[in-house]
């Protein structure tokens, strides 16, 4: 899934209450603040409402890490094999 980097480039002063709430929901509090969100219909709808205040870039999705429990299980298996 793609990720979107959203940066606020214009002030919220003079914006409607709805636009301010959308900026808050996106996590943007001040000019030049950036956040990353997964690309979804909901996020794109919020961006559409404030497109004149923000800049949107698509960034590569980070690689997923293995679950910590899986690593613990591997260590236990290695310890059991070395004990035998």
PyMOL commands that set and color helices and strands:
alter all, ss='L'
color gray80, all
select helices_A, chain A and resi 17-26+41-49+68-83
alter helices_A, ss='H'
color red, helices_A
select strands_A, chain A and resi 3-8+34-38+54-59
alter strands_A, ss='S'
color yellow, strands_A
deselect
rebuild
show_as cartoon
